[in-house]
Amino acid sequence: MSDGPLIRFEHFLEQFPELELPMTFTEETVRAISRETPPLSPRVIDQFILPVEPGMADELTEFVACLRLPEADEYAGVVYWRADLAQYHYTLVTFNPNTQELIDRMVIAGTSYDGAEVLQSQAVLTEALVIYQVSGQSGGGDYDYQAASSTARRFQIAESGKIVEL
C-alpha cells in the first residue's frame, strides 16, 4: 500500500467520468475514454480497486476509470478497465457509499486468451441500468468465432446495488 493519508471515497468516485447512458463496452471503448480521462493514481488503485480484484496485479497491470453510475441512495457504482498480459476486462463494482464496503462486482465485458481459446464479451449498459452481455469464444490463431456458440445474458443493478441476472 502506498504511503500517505487515506483518500476520501468521494475523491475516488470523482476519478470516474459521468458519461451518458446507454454505453457499449467493446475493445474500442477504453481507447476513447482514456483520451479524456486522466490515469488513476497508484494510491487510488491500492486503496479502492485492488481490494476488490481477485488475483495479483503487477507492474504491467493497467487500470482505467471508465464510468461512474448515476447517483443512487443505496450504492455508488463504477466501471473500470483492467489490462493484464493476454486479457483485459471491464468490471462493474458497487460499493456502500457510507462504509465503502463492496456490495457486488461483475466482469461485464472483455477478452481473455488462455493459450487455446479466445473468450470475448461485449456489453451494453442502459439508462435503466440493465446490462446486456454477449459472449463468444474461438480457437487460438485464426479468428473462427461462431455466432451459434455465443451466449447472451441480461443483468440489472438492483436498488440495493446487487447485480442480478434477469
Summary of the structure (lengths in Angstrom):
residues: 166
radius of gyration: 16.1
end to end distance: 37.9
largest distance: 52.0
contacts: 451
relative contact order: 0.16
helix: 17%
strand: 42%
